[in-house]
């Protein structure tokens, strides 16, 4: 399965400089938050494959949800046998709708407990914020969630896609890292993943 993962910044390659057929080879598009509604709608229209998304910390400024796209926030979504867990938002540093404390994020995960048990875990974790200690910063706005790291250790998914940490924040920000069996991908702007 060929996945286009996008987050935080619109890719000119897939939007402003789009040419017909550029998105045809993707089986799935996953958006990790903080992208404008028209951009997501354009991608799902041109790609002709599903676009799944979670909310980013800035998504409360948009007036509506993107048409033709599937919000997987607080869901265990299944697509062609792939179990995808969505948990959008960032660490709380203000009053945004999609900002959470560690305790609030743990509650969201707890509410999904039965579904996770019934489906025997998940294959892909999709979030906006990173996990604590993996690609995050010590500053509160860019801090990751400890409970995400715990999810990775407990369920050992194949893939963890996140955004929020812009690669232009510094020269040493990795695109891909690993934790055990899990490939961790910072989807900033866009990246292509094959499963």
Secondary structure, DSSP 8 states (H G I E B T S, - for coil): -EEEEEESS--TTTTTT--TTTTTT-SEEEE-S---HHHHHHHHHHH-S-EEE---TTGGGSSS--TT-EE-BTEEEEETTEEEEEE--EE-SSS-TTEE-HHHHHHHHHHTHHHHHHTTS-SEEEESS-BTTBS--SSGGG--BHHHHHHHHHH--SEEEE-SS-GGG-TT--SEEEETTEEEEE-SEEEEEE-
